[in-house]
Every structure is written in structure tokens, then in C-alpha cells.
Amino acid sequence: MTRWNDRDLEKIGTAEELDLRSERADGTLRDPVTMWVVRADGHVYVRSVKGTDGPWYRGTRSRHQGRVDAGGVRQDVTFRTADPGEYAAVDTAYRDKYGHYTSIVEHVLTDRARTSTLCLEPR
């Protein structure tokens, strides 16, 4: 597994949003989806409010890779399904970063959203 370098991890972790493009089965990239992104324990994570039924999440399942843009960083990534043991740290990161959106942040903290937690690993 390749790790983020500190500079890119910081830029992505402090970006308000991330654009994610997943790869189709033929290797072409889908249109970008803008979403919240968090950093926890040296990793970068995203979640789908609609859980594993979310259209963009389903798109990540065809090849488990794509490209992200955030904070001036453009990086090809692998989408790794997060282990449930990672959920608590990701929950905390969402609360810390987006807690000022009190009526919205709770949507990424549901059990449904947690099951869609993806760790974005650089490749």
C-alpha cells in the first residue's frame, strides 16, 4: 500500500470538499462528484450519505479505483472499503471538521453512511 506524503495529506485533509471520479469497467473516468473529505490516522476517507446504495458509491465498485482532486492535489487512488474498526476515528474527524453544519453532519454519521466508508489510497 502506498501512503500519502505529509504535504498532500495536509492539503487534502484541510480542503472543504473533494472531487471524486471513479473508473468505469472500461477504464474511463466518470464525471466528478463533489463531497466532504476527512483525514484520520494518516488516511483520507469519504462516505456516502445514501450508504452503499448511493450512485457514486456504486460507481466505485466496478474497478475500485479512480481520481481525486482536493486542496490543489490531483491523485489517482484505490478505493479501499474501510474496516468497521476505522469508523469511530472517521466519525470524530467528520464531527471535528464539519460539526459547524449541525443539521447536515449527522447524515454522514448514520449506520447507513458508515457502511460506505472508503479509504482513498494513492496509487
Salt bridges, closest charged atoms under 4 A:
ASP8 OD1 - ARG7 NH2 3.46
GLU10 OE1 - ARG39 NH1 2.83
GLU23 OE1 - ARG63 NE 2.81
GLU23 OE2 - ARG123 NH2 2.93
ASP69 OD1 - ARG74 NE 2.79
ASP76 OD1 - ARG67 NE 2.86
GLU86 OE2 - ARG80 NH2 3.01
ASP91 OD1 - ARG47 NH1 2.66
ASP91 OD2 - ARG114 NE 2.83
ASP111 OD1 - ARG114 NH1 2.96
GLU121 OE2 - ARG80 NE 2.71
